[in-house]
C-alpha cells in the first residue's frame, strides 16, 4: 500500500509511506526558496514520484493533513477572502469575535450535525483542488490536524509492544491546541483535548511577535535568549505571564477573558512588557512554558499510569522544555517527533490513514519506527558540472570565481581542511528532511575554537549574538562529552555537558548554561559523513565538531547544486564540497 502524505499549510511538505515504511519526505521550501512555504507542495510530490519511479496513478491513497487549511501563518480559514474578513472583525469588533471564538467550538462539540454540511463542503473543495493540481483521481482522506501530530510521534517512536502516552501541543489546528491520547496495539485513543482559545503556543507566538521577531518562525530565539537573563529579574515577568494561563488536569486553561492570540492579548502584553528588559521577558515566557508543559505531562502520567511518552506539535520544538520532560521522575522514555511542527503532519497523516486501513482489513498495524532523516533527493556529478558550466560567469564569457577539483574521496578533503582550521560547507548525499541539517547540507568546523562562532556569523549565518550553534558527536564518544547520553540523532534533545565536553564542544554549546543540542551520529546511518568525524578524532582526540545548516540567514537550507552554489557565492565561505567536487574561492 503506497500512501502519499501531503501538508499544504506552513512549511508545506510531502512524503511517501510504502507498506508502513517511510521512504521519502521533502519540504517544498527547498524548491521555492521561500522559508516556511505555504501551498500545495507540487515540486516535492513530483520529486518523490520521480525517486520512487511511480506515476501519480500508482498511489493507492492520498492522506491530506488538516481539515481547515492554513491560508496565512497562524490563521485558519476556508480561503483568502474569509481570512481578510476574520482579520477585520478581529480588530474592529474584538468582544463579539471573542465570544464567537469560544461559542463555535462548544457548538461543534455539542451539536456536530449543525456543522456537518459546512465541513463536508470544505473537504470536497480541498479534494477537488488537490485533484485539479495533481491529476490524482484515487481515494483522498483528510486527517484531523492534531491526529496528524499524535500519529507522527506515536508511529515514529521506538515503542510497539506496550501502551504509550501520546501528547500533541501547538499554537492551533482544527480548533484545538493540545491533545492527550493513548497509543496501544497500533491505534490511538484520544482522552483529552484543549480548544485553541486556551493555547500556550498562541501566547508564546504573540510574545515573539511583540518582541519584534518573526511569529511562527523565530520562537527559538526567545528560548535561546532566556538562559542569558538573571532569574531574579525574570521572575516578576514570569508571574505576570502565569496570570494569563495555567493547567487544569489534562487541559490548558486561560485565566483571562481574551484568547491568548493576536490581537486579543495585546493589552496584556503591553502591560507586562512595560519597562522590562528583553532578556527578562524571554526568561519569563520560557519559564512559564517549561512549567506548564512539565505539569501537564506529570498530570497525564498520573492519570494514565503510562511512563513512555511521545510528543508532536510545534511546542515540542522547544528543546529546553523537552529536556525537562525527559528528566521528570515518572518518565521512563520520551520521544519528541523530530521537527515536530506542522511540516511533519504530512507524515502523521500518512501514518494515520495506513493504520486505519490495516485495522479495516483486520491486519496488524506494522509501521517501521523512524530511522534516519536522509529522505530527500540526491544529485549527480553531472548536475554539479552543469551548475559550474552555466553560472552567470558563463554568460559574461569569464572564468568561475572559484577553482573546482573532483576527488574520489571528497570527505577526506573535508576532514583535512577542518584539521587545518578551515570552515567547510558540505552538500553531499541525500537531502535531510526537517529543520536540522544532519551533515549532508551542513557547514562544519572545529568546535574547540570559540572564534569559529564569530567567523561563521560574519561569513553567512548572521545569527543573533545570543544563539548557540550545535555539535555532531560520534556515538561511541558521546558519553565522554554529554551527561546522561542517549541516542539522539535528530538534534531535538538537549543535554548537559561534561568538563571534557565544555572543552571539545566549546563553540557548539549554549554559552550561558553549557547545554548542547547534539546530533549523535551512528556510522551505519551516514558512513561517509561519519568518516569525517573519525579522521578528525584520530588526529585530535575529539569526537565531535560544530555542525550548522548550509543556508543564508532567513532562507531555507539549500537543496542541490544550484542553490548551494548561489549561497556559496553570496557568502564569505571559502570552501564548498559539492558532491565529489571541492570548490575553493579564488583569493
MARDOMAR-459623 format. One line per 2 residues: their letters; for each residue x, y, z of C-alpha. Coordinates in nm, 2 decimals, padded with zeros to 4 digits. Example, Ala and Ser with C-alpha at 12.3 -4.5 7.8 and 13.67 -1.06 7.14 Angstrom:
REM MARDOMAR-459623
as) 01.23 -00.45 00.78  01.37 -00.11 00.71 $
END
This chain:
REM MARDOMAR-459623
xx) 00.00 00.00 00.00  00.15 00.33 -00.11 $
xx) 00.02 00.64 00.07  00.12 00.99 -00.03 $
xx) 00.11 01.23 00.27  00.06 01.59 00.18 $
xx) 00.07 01.91 00.40  -00.03 02.23 00.24 $
xx) 00.00 02.48 00.53  00.30 02.64 00.69 $
xx) 00.62 02.46 00.58  00.44 02.25 00.32 $
xx) 00.57 01.90 00.27  00.50 01.56 00.11 $
xx) 00.61 01.21 00.19  00.57 00.85 00.07 $
xx) 00.47 00.57 00.30  00.53 00.24 00.13 $
xx) 00.38 -00.06 00.32  00.44 00.11 00.66 $
xx) 00.79 00.23 00.57  00.87 00.60 00.53 $
xx) 01.06 00.61 00.20  01.08 00.98 00.11 $
xx) 00.99 01.31 00.26  01.06 01.66 00.12 $
xx) 00.97 02.02 00.22  00.85 02.25 -00.06 $
xx) 01.06 02.54 00.07  01.38 02.37 -00.06 $
xx) 01.25 02.41 -00.41  01.08 02.75 -00.38 $
xx) 01.34 02.92 -00.17  01.06 03.07 00.05 $
xx) 01.11 02.99 00.42  00.80 02.81 00.56 $
xx) 00.64 02.78 00.21  00.26 02.77 00.22 $
xx) 00.07 02.59 -00.06  00.04 02.26 -00.24 $
xx) 00.39 02.10 -00.24  00.38 02.02 -00.61 $
xx) 00.75 02.00 -00.67  00.80 01.79 -00.37 $
xx) 00.53 01.55 -00.49  00.68 01.53 -00.84 $
xx) 01.03 01.47 -00.70  00.91 01.19 -00.47 $
xx) 00.73 01.02 -00.75  01.04 01.05 -00.97 $
xx) 01.26 00.90 -00.69  01.01 00.61 -00.64 $
xx) 00.97 00.56 -01.01  00.60 00.59 -00.98 $
xx) 00.32 00.78 -01.15  00.05 00.96 -00.96 $
xx) -00.19 00.69 -01.07  00.01 00.43 -00.88 $
xx) -00.05 00.59 -00.54  -00.32 00.39 -00.35 $
xx) -00.44 00.68 -00.14  -00.35 01.05 -00.06 $
xx) -00.36 01.15 00.31  -00.42 01.52 00.33 $
xx) -00.33 01.68 00.66  -00.56 01.91 00.85 $
xx) -00.94 01.97 00.80  -00.91 02.35 00.77 $
xx) -00.61 02.46 00.57  -00.39 02.74 00.69 $
xx) -00.40 03.03 00.44  -00.17 03.25 00.63 $
xx) 00.07 03.18 00.92  -00.13 03.11 01.23 $
xx) -00.47 03.18 01.07  -00.73 02.92 00.99 $
xx) -00.99 02.98 00.72  -01.15 02.84 00.41 $
xx) -00.99 03.09 00.17  -00.81 03.42 00.15 $
xx) -01.14 03.62 00.14  -01.27 03.48 00.47 $
xx) -00.93 03.53 00.62  -00.95 03.90 00.54 $
xx) -01.30 03.93 00.69  -01.18 03.75 01.00 $
xx) -00.89 03.99 01.05  -01.11 04.29 01.00 $
xx) -01.37 04.17 01.26  -01.09 04.06 01.50 $
xx) -00.95 04.41 01.52  -01.28 04.62 01.50 $
xx) -01.52 04.40 01.69  -01.30 04.22 01.93 $
xx) -01.55 04.14 02.21  -01.80 03.99 01.97 $
xx) -01.54 03.79 01.80  -01.40 03.66 02.13 $
xx) -01.75 03.52 02.21  -01.77 03.37 01.86 $
xx) -01.43 03.20 01.91  -01.55 03.05 02.24 $
xx) -01.91 02.96 02.13  -01.84 02.79 01.80 $
xx) -01.61 02.52 01.93  -01.87 02.44 02.20 $
xx) -02.14 02.41 01.94  -01.92 02.18 01.73 $
xx) -01.88 01.95 02.03  -02.24 01.95 02.14 $
xx) -02.42 01.96 01.81  -02.17 01.84 01.54 $
xx) -02.45 01.78 01.29  -02.51 02.16 01.26 $
xx) -02.17 02.19 01.10  -02.17 01.87 00.91 $
xx) -02.26 02.02 00.57  -02.01 02.30 00.61 $
xx) -01.73 02.06 00.70  -01.82 01.83 00.41 $
xx) -01.83 02.11 00.16  -01.49 02.22 00.28 $
xx) -01.35 01.87 00.24  -01.50 01.84 -00.11 $
xx) -01.34 02.18 -00.21  -01.00 02.07 -00.08 $
xx) -01.02 01.73 -00.25  -01.13 01.88 -00.58 $
xx) -00.85 02.14 -00.56  -00.59 01.86 -00.50 $
xx) -00.72 01.66 -00.79  -00.71 01.96 -01.03 $
xx) -00.35 02.04 -00.93  -00.21 01.68 -00.94 $
xx) -00.43 01.48 -01.17  -00.48 01.22 -00.89 $
xx) -00.82 01.06 -00.91  -00.79 00.79 -00.64 $
xx) -00.91 00.79 -00.27  -00.83 01.10 -00.07 $
xx) -00.86 01.11 00.31  -00.84 01.43 00.51 $
xx) -00.69 01.38 00.86  -00.75 01.60 01.17 $
xx) -00.46 01.83 01.25  -00.39 01.70 01.60 $
xx) -00.44 01.34 01.50  -00.16 01.41 01.24 $
xx) 00.07 01.54 01.52  -00.01 01.25 01.76 $
xx) 00.03 00.99 01.48  00.36 01.14 01.37 $
xx) 00.50 01.10 01.72  00.35 00.76 01.81 $
xx) 00.42 00.57 01.49  00.77 00.72 01.46 $
xx) 00.86 00.62 01.82  01.06 00.30 01.90 $
xx) 00.78 00.16 02.12  00.54 -00.10 01.97 $
xx) 00.46 -00.37 02.23  00.33 -00.16 02.51 $
xx) 00.09 00.13 02.57  00.24 00.48 02.51 $
xx) 00.13 00.82 02.63  00.09 01.04 02.32 $
xx) 00.08 01.42 02.36  00.03 01.69 02.10 $
xx) 00.08 02.07 02.16  00.10 02.36 01.92 $
xx) -00.05 02.70 01.85  -00.37 02.57 01.69 $
xx) -00.50 02.34 01.43  -00.86 02.23 01.35 $
xx) -00.98 02.42 01.66  -00.75 02.26 01.91 $
xx) -00.41 02.34 02.06  -00.34 02.02 02.26 $
xx) -00.45 01.66 02.29  -00.37 01.36 02.51 $
xx) -00.40 01.01 02.37  -00.31 00.66 02.44 $
xx) -00.14 00.46 02.17  -00.18 00.08 02.20 $
xx) -00.18 -00.21 01.95  -00.11 00.03 01.67 $
xx) -00.42 00.25 01.74  -00.47 00.59 01.90 $
xx) -00.74 00.68 02.15  -00.78 01.04 02.25 $
xx) -00.87 01.10 02.62  -00.84 01.48 02.65 $
xx) -00.82 01.80 02.43  -00.78 02.17 02.47 $
xx) -00.95 02.42 02.25  -00.73 02.67 02.06 $
xx) -00.85 02.97 02.25  -00.66 02.84 02.56 $
xx) -00.33 02.80 02.37  00.00 02.83 02.53 $
xx) 00.15 02.81 02.19  -00.05 03.12 02.08 $
xx) 00.08 03.31 02.38  00.44 03.22 02.31 $
xx) 00.40 03.32 01.94  00.23 03.65 02.04 $
xx) 00.52 03.74 02.27  00.76 03.65 01.99 $
xx) 00.57 03.89 01.76  00.56 04.18 02.00 $
xx) 00.93 04.14 02.08  01.00 04.21 01.71 $
xx) 01.07 03.86 01.59  00.90 03.67 01.31 $
xx) 00.60 03.48 01.45  00.58 03.11 01.36 $
xx) 00.95 03.11 01.28  01.17 03.28 01.54 $
xx) 01.02 03.15 01.86  01.35 02.96 01.90 $
xx) 01.53 03.29 01.95  01.32 03.36 02.26 $
xx) 01.40 03.02 02.40  01.77 03.08 02.32 $
xx) 01.78 03.42 02.49  01.62 03.30 02.81 $
xx) 01.92 03.14 02.98  02.11 03.47 02.95 $
xx) 01.87 03.65 03.19  01.91 03.68 03.56 $
xx) 01.63 03.48 03.72  01.60 03.75 03.99 $
xx) 01.47 03.99 03.73  01.29 03.74 03.51 $
xx) 01.07 03.60 03.80  00.83 03.90 03.82 $
xx) 00.77 03.88 03.44  00.71 03.51 03.47 $
xx) 00.45 03.57 03.75  00.26 03.82 03.52 $
xx) 00.26 03.57 03.24  00.13 03.30 03.47 $
xx) -00.17 03.52 03.54  -00.28 03.46 03.18 $
xx) -00.28 03.08 03.16  -00.25 02.76 03.36 $
xx) -00.31 02.38 03.35  -00.61 02.21 03.50 $
xx) -00.58 01.83 03.48  -00.52 01.74 03.12 $
xx) -00.62 02.07 02.98  -00.47 02.42 02.94 $
xx) -00.69 02.69 03.07  -00.67 03.06 03.01 $
xx) -00.73 03.29 03.31  -00.84 03.60 03.12 $
xx) -01.14 03.68 02.91  -00.94 03.72 02.58 $
xx) -00.80 03.43 02.38  -00.42 03.43 02.40 $
xx) -00.35 03.52 02.04  -00.31 03.84 01.85 $
xx) -00.47 04.09 01.86  -00.67 03.99 02.17 $
xx) -00.37 03.95 02.41  -00.20 04.27 02.30 $
xx) -00.32 04.49 02.60  -00.19 04.23 02.85 $
xx) 00.15 04.21 02.68  00.19 04.59 02.67 $
xx) 00.13 04.59 03.05  00.38 04.31 03.11 $
xx) 00.64 04.45 02.87  00.64 04.80 03.03 $
xx) 00.99 04.89 03.15  01.11 04.53 03.12 $
xx) 01.44 04.42 02.95  01.41 04.19 02.65 $
xx) 01.60 03.90 02.82  01.38 03.91 03.13 $
xx) 01.07 03.88 02.90  01.23 03.58 02.72 $
xx) 01.31 03.42 03.06  00.95 03.48 03.18 $
xx) 00.77 03.32 02.89  01.02 03.03 02.87 $
xx) 00.98 02.96 03.24  00.61 02.96 03.20 $
xx) 00.63 02.72 02.90  00.86 02.48 03.08 $
xx) 00.64 02.48 03.40  00.31 02.43 03.22 $
xx) 00.44 02.16 02.99  00.60 01.96 03.27 $
xx) 00.29 01.99 03.49  00.07 01.88 03.20 $
xx) 00.29 01.58 03.14  00.31 01.48 03.51 $
xx) -00.08 01.50 03.52  -00.10 01.28 03.22 $
xx) 00.14 01.03 03.36  -00.05 01.01 03.69 $
xx) -00.39 00.98 03.51  -00.29 00.70 03.27 $
xx) -00.01 00.52 03.46  00.20 00.53 03.14 $
xx) 00.56 00.63 03.16  00.68 00.63 02.80 $
xx) 00.58 00.94 02.61  00.58 01.08 02.26 $
xx) 00.52 01.44 02.16  00.42 01.62 01.84 $
xx) 00.33 01.98 01.75  00.53 02.30 01.74 $
xx) 00.57 02.34 02.11  00.79 02.03 02.11 $
xx) 01.04 02.22 01.91  01.14 02.38 02.24 $
xx) 01.44 02.17 02.33  01.49 02.31 02.68 $
xx) 01.13 02.21 02.76  01.20 01.86 02.61 $
xx) 01.50 01.82 02.83  01.29 01.89 03.15 $
xx) 01.02 01.65 03.03  01.28 01.37 02.97 $
xx) 01.42 01.43 03.32  01.09 01.41 03.51 $
xx) 01.09 01.13 03.77  00.79 00.95 03.63 $
xx) 00.92 00.95 03.27  01.10 00.63 03.15 $
xx) 01.13 00.73 02.79  01.05 01.04 02.58 $
xx) 01.04 01.07 02.21  00.96 01.41 02.06 $
xx) 00.89 01.39 01.69  01.19 01.54 01.50 $
xx) 01.09 01.87 01.35  00.77 01.85 01.55 $
xx) 00.60 02.14 01.38  00.34 02.13 01.10 $
xx) 00.58 02.01 00.83  00.56 01.66 00.98 $
xx) 00.18 01.65 00.96  00.22 01.50 00.61 $
xx) 00.40 01.21 00.78  00.14 01.18 01.05 $
xx) -00.15 01.19 00.80  00.01 00.90 00.61 $
xx) 00.07 00.70 00.92  -00.29 00.76 01.04 $
xx) -00.45 00.65 00.71  -00.23 00.35 00.68 $
xx) -00.31 00.24 01.04  -00.69 00.28 00.97 $
xx) -00.67 00.07 00.65  -00.48 -00.21 00.84 $
xx) -00.75 -00.20 01.11  -01.02 -00.23 00.85 $
xx) -00.85 -00.53 00.69  -00.81 -00.69 01.03 $
xx) -00.43 -00.68 00.99  -00.17 -00.59 01.24 $
xx) -00.06 -00.23 01.22  00.30 -00.27 01.12 $
xx) 00.47 00.07 01.08  00.85 00.08 01.10 $
xx) 00.99 00.32 01.36  01.15 00.63 01.23 $
xx) 01.51 00.58 01.11  01.74 00.84 00.95 $
xx) 01.60 01.16 00.81  01.81 01.14 00.49 $
xx) 01.48 01.11 00.30  01.53 01.36 00.02 $
xx) 01.68 01.35 -00.33  02.04 01.33 -00.42 $
xx) 02.23 01.47 -00.73  02.50 01.35 -00.96 $
xx) 02.84 01.48 -01.07  02.68 01.58 -01.40 $
xx) 02.44 01.81 -01.21  02.74 01.98 -01.04 $
xx) 02.92 02.02 -01.37  02.62 02.18 -01.53 $
xx) 02.59 02.42 -01.24  02.96 02.52 -01.29 $
xx) 02.93 02.55 -01.66  02.61 02.75 -01.67 $
xx) 02.68 03.01 -01.39  02.65 03.38 -01.46 $
xx) 03.02 03.39 -01.55  02.95 03.17 -01.85 $
xx) 02.72 03.44 -02.00  02.99 03.70 -01.95 $
xx) 03.25 03.46 -02.10  03.45 03.47 -01.78 $
xx) 03.62 03.21 -01.56  03.43 03.10 -01.25 $
xx) 03.53 03.29 -00.93  03.65 02.96 -00.78 $
xx) 03.87 02.66 -00.85  03.70 02.33 -00.88 $
xx) 03.86 01.99 -00.84  03.70 01.65 -00.85 $
xx) 03.81 01.39 -00.59  03.71 01.02 -00.55 $
xx) 03.73 01.09 -00.17  03.58 01.43 -00.12 $
xx) 03.51 01.37 00.25  03.88 01.32 00.31 $
xx) 03.93 01.67 00.18  03.67 01.80 00.42 $
xx) 03.84 01.64 00.72  04.18 01.77 00.61 $
xx) 04.06 02.12 00.57  03.89 02.12 00.91 $
xx) 04.21 01.99 01.07  04.38 02.29 00.92 $
xx) 04.13 02.52 01.10  03.91 02.59 00.80 $
xx) 03.53 02.61 00.78  03.38 02.39 00.51 $
xx) 03.03 02.36 00.36  02.93 02.00 00.28 $
xx) 02.65 01.95 00.03  02.67 01.58 -00.05 $
xx) 02.43 01.28 -00.04  02.06 01.26 00.01 $
xx) 01.89 01.58 00.15  01.78 01.57 00.51 $
xx) 01.41 01.63 00.60  01.32 01.89 00.86 $
xx) 01.46 02.19 01.03  01.80 02.05 01.12 $
xx) 02.10 01.99 00.89  02.24 01.65 00.97 $
xx) 02.56 01.66 00.77  02.45 01.64 00.41 $
xx) 02.36 02.01 00.39  02.59 02.14 00.66 $
xx) 02.87 02.39 00.75  03.13 02.21 00.96 $
xx) 03.43 02.32 01.16  03.64 02.25 01.47 $
xx) 03.41 02.31 01.78  03.70 02.37 02.01 $
xx) 03.77 02.72 01.88  03.52 02.98 02.01 $
xx) 03.63 03.22 01.74  03.45 03.00 01.48 $
xx) 03.12 03.14 01.61  03.20 03.49 01.50 $
xx) 03.36 03.38 01.18  03.06 03.18 01.07 $
xx) 02.82 03.46 01.16  03.02 03.71 00.96 $
xx) 03.06 03.47 00.67  02.70 03.37 00.63 $
xx) 02.47 03.30 00.93  02.42 03.64 01.09 $
xx) 02.27 03.47 01.39  02.15 03.67 01.69 $
xx) 02.45 03.71 01.92  02.30 03.50 02.19 $
xx) 02.20 03.20 01.98  02.42 02.89 02.01 $
xx) 02.54 02.65 01.74  02.51 02.27 01.78 $
xx) 02.76 01.98 01.75  02.77 01.65 01.58 $
xx) 02.92 01.38 01.80  03.03 01.02 01.73 $
xx) 02.80 00.78 01.90  03.09 00.59 02.07 $
xx) 03.23 00.91 02.22  02.90 01.07 02.34 $
xx) 02.92 00.96 02.70  03.26 01.14 02.73 $
xx) 03.12 01.48 02.65  02.75 01.47 02.74 $
xx) 02.58 01.38 03.07  02.31 01.11 03.07 $
xx) 02.36 01.04 02.70  02.11 00.85 02.49 $
xx) 02.09 00.81 02.12  01.98 01.15 01.98 $
xx) 02.03 01.15 01.61  01.79 01.43 01.51 $
xx) 01.92 01.74 01.71  01.60 01.76 01.90 $
xx) 01.73 01.68 02.25  01.94 01.89 02.49 $
xx) 02.20 01.76 02.73  02.43 01.90 03.00 $
xx) 02.80 01.87 02.91  03.09 01.72 03.10 $
xx) 03.41 01.91 03.17  03.56 01.74 02.86 $
xx) 03.26 01.84 02.66  03.29 02.20 02.76 $
xx) 03.65 02.19 02.62  03.58 01.99 02.30 $
xx) 03.25 02.14 02.21  03.31 02.50 02.33 $
xx) 03.19 02.67 02.01  02.89 02.44 01.97 $
xx) 02.71 02.48 02.30  02.49 02.74 02.47 $
xx) 02.73 02.99 02.63  02.50 03.06 02.93 $
xx) 02.41 02.72 03.06  02.66 02.50 02.87 $
xx) 02.40 02.27 02.73  02.43 02.11 02.38 $
xx) 02.17 02.01 02.12  02.37 01.74 01.95 $
xx) 02.34 01.51 01.65  02.47 01.19 01.79 $
xx) 02.58 01.01 01.48  02.57 00.63 01.42 $
xx) 02.81 00.52 01.15  02.55 00.30 00.97 $
xx) 02.32 00.60 00.92  02.58 00.80 00.73 $
xx) 02.91 00.63 00.67  03.07 00.90 00.46 $
xx) 02.98 01.18 00.70  03.10 00.96 00.99 $
xx) 03.44 00.91 00.82  03.50 01.29 00.85 $
xx) 03.45 01.27 01.23  03.66 00.96 01.26 $
xx) 03.95 01.12 01.07  03.92 01.43 01.29 $
xx) 03.91 01.22 01.60  04.22 01.03 01.51 $
xx) 04.43 01.35 01.48  04.28 01.55 01.77 $
xx) 04.12 01.30 02.01  03.80 01.50 01.98 $
xx) 03.49 01.30 01.87  03.28 01.60 01.77 $
xx) 03.27 01.91 01.57  03.04 02.21 01.50 $
xx) 02.76 02.15 01.26  02.52 02.42 01.14 $
xx) 02.28 02.43 00.84  02.40 02.54 00.49 $
xx) 02.18 02.84 00.43  02.19 03.21 00.43 $
xx) 02.01 03.35 00.74  01.63 03.37 00.68 $
xx) 01.64 03.13 00.38  01.57 02.76 00.37 $
xx) 01.85 02.50 00.38  01.99 02.45 00.04 $
xx) 01.85 02.19 -00.19  02.10 02.10 -00.47 $
xx) 02.40 02.23 -00.67  02.23 02.54 -00.80 $
xx) 02.11 02.66 -00.46  02.44 02.56 -00.29 $
xx) 02.64 02.75 -00.54  02.43 03.06 -00.51 $
xx) 02.47 03.05 -00.13  02.84 03.00 -00.17 $
xx) 02.89 03.29 -00.40  02.67 03.53 -00.18 $
xx) 02.86 03.44 00.14  03.20 03.47 00.28 $
xx) 03.25 03.10 00.27  03.57 02.99 00.11 $
xx) 03.52 02.61 00.07  03.23 02.41 -00.06 $
xx) 03.23 02.04 -00.11  02.95 01.97 -00.37 $
xx) 02.91 01.60 -00.44  03.25 01.48 -00.54 $
xx) 03.38 01.83 -00.62  03.57 02.07 -00.39 $
xx) 03.52 02.44 -00.48  03.76 02.69 -00.34 $
xx) 03.71 03.06 -00.40  04.00 03.24 -00.57 $
x) 04.17 03.49 -00.34 $
END
